[in-house]
Every structure is written in C-alpha cells, then in structure tokens.
Amino acid sequence: MTLLYAVVCLMMWPYPQLVADAGGGFDQVVQITLVTAGFTAAAGISTWLVQKRHPALWLGQGVLLAALTGVIVFALAQR
C-alpha cells in the first residue's frame, strides 16, 4: 500500500490542479504516504527482530503491535 501511494504521489505531483478539481488534496495523499511508510518501516524492522529470535524479541513484538494499532487508528481517522 505504501508503494501504491508513493506511485500515486509521483503521478499527481505535476498536476496539482487536477487533484484539486477532483475534490482531493495533494497534501493529504503525501501525508498518507509518509504515515504508511513509517508504519511499514516499523513493522519491517520488528518483523526482522521476531524472525531472527533477536534478544530484543519482546521489543519487536511490541513495536509490531503498536504499528498495527497505529495503522488501524489512522485508517479510521481518515474516514
């Protein structure tokens, strides 16, 4: 999803007026892209900690849970 939003940002970048005419906002799309990129990075690092049975396994599990909760809260807030 993060890559999809990044591609959409790149496609919309040269045409901000078309986005405004469609009733959207380029700044909102960029915000969603940055937030999902952050959650994706956190989930990726924590998944690596969990899969490698790193001594900080508990930290990885906590970050993974926090990222999942954050994505759900962010998605509900965007409605």
C-alpha positions as CSV (number, residue, x, y, z in Angstrom):
1,M,0.0,0.0,0.0
2,T,2.9,2.3,0.7
3,L,4.3,1.8,-2.7
4,L,0.9,2.3,-4.3
5,Y,0.6,5.7,-2.5
6,A,4.2,6.6,-3.5
7,V,3.4,5.9,-7.1
8,V,0.2,7.9,-6.8
9,C,2.1,10.8,-5.3
10,L,4.6,10.8,-8.2
11,M,1.8,10.6,-10.8
12,M,-0.1,13.5,-9.1
13,W,2.9,15.7,-8.5
14,P,3.0,17.5,-11.9
15,Y,-0.8,18.0,-11.9
16,P,-1.9,19.5,-8.5
17,Q,-4.8,21.4,-10.2
18,L,-6.4,18.2,-11.5
19,V,-6.2,16.8,-7.9
20,A,-7.9,19.9,-6.6
21,D,-10.6,19.8,-9.3
22,A,-11.3,16.2,-8.4
23,G,-12.1,17.2,-4.8
24,G,-8.9,15.9,-3.2
25,G,-5.8,17.3,-1.8
26,F,-2.2,16.5,-2.8
27,D,-1.1,17.3,0.8
28,Q,-3.4,14.6,2.1
29,V,-2.0,12.0,-0.3
30,V,1.5,12.9,0.8
31,Q,0.6,12.7,4.4
32,I,-1.0,9.2,4.0
33,T,2.2,8.1,2.1
34,L,4.5,9.3,4.8
35,V,2.5,7.8,7.6
36,T,2.1,4.4,5.9
37,A,5.9,4.4,5.0
38,G,6.7,5.0,8.7
39,F,4.4,2.1,9.8
40,T,5.8,-0.1,7.1
41,A,9.4,0.6,8.2
42,A,8.5,-0.1,11.9
43,A,6.7,-3.3,11.0
44,G,9.6,-4.4,8.8
45,I,12.2,-3.9,11.5
46,S,10.1,-5.5,14.2
47,T,9.3,-8.5,11.9
48,W,13.0,-9.0,11.4
49,L,13.6,-9.0,15.2
50,V,10.9,-11.5,15.6
51,Q,12.1,-13.8,12.8
52,K,15.7,-13.8,13.9
53,R,14.8,-14.5,17.5
54,H,16.8,-11.5,18.5
55,P,17.3,-10.9,22.2
56,A,15.1,-7.8,21.8
57,L,12.3,-10.1,20.6
58,W,9.8,-8.6,23.1
59,L,10.6,-5.1,21.7
60,G,9.9,-6.3,18.2
61,Q,6.6,-7.8,19.2
62,G,5.6,-4.6,21.0
63,V,6.5,-2.4,18.0
64,L,4.6,-4.7,15.7
65,L,1.5,-4.4,17.9
66,A,1.9,-0.7,18.1
67,A,2.3,-0.4,14.3
68,L,-0.8,-2.5,13.7
69,T,-2.8,-0.4,16.2
70,G,-1.5,2.8,14.7
71,V,-2.5,1.8,11.2
72,I,-6.0,0.9,12.3
73,V,-6.4,4.2,14.2
74,F,-5.0,6.2,11.3
75,A,-7.3,4.4,8.8
76,L,-10.4,5.1,11.0
77,A,-9.3,8.7,11.4
78,Q,-9.1,9.2,7.6
79,R,-12.8,8.3,7.1
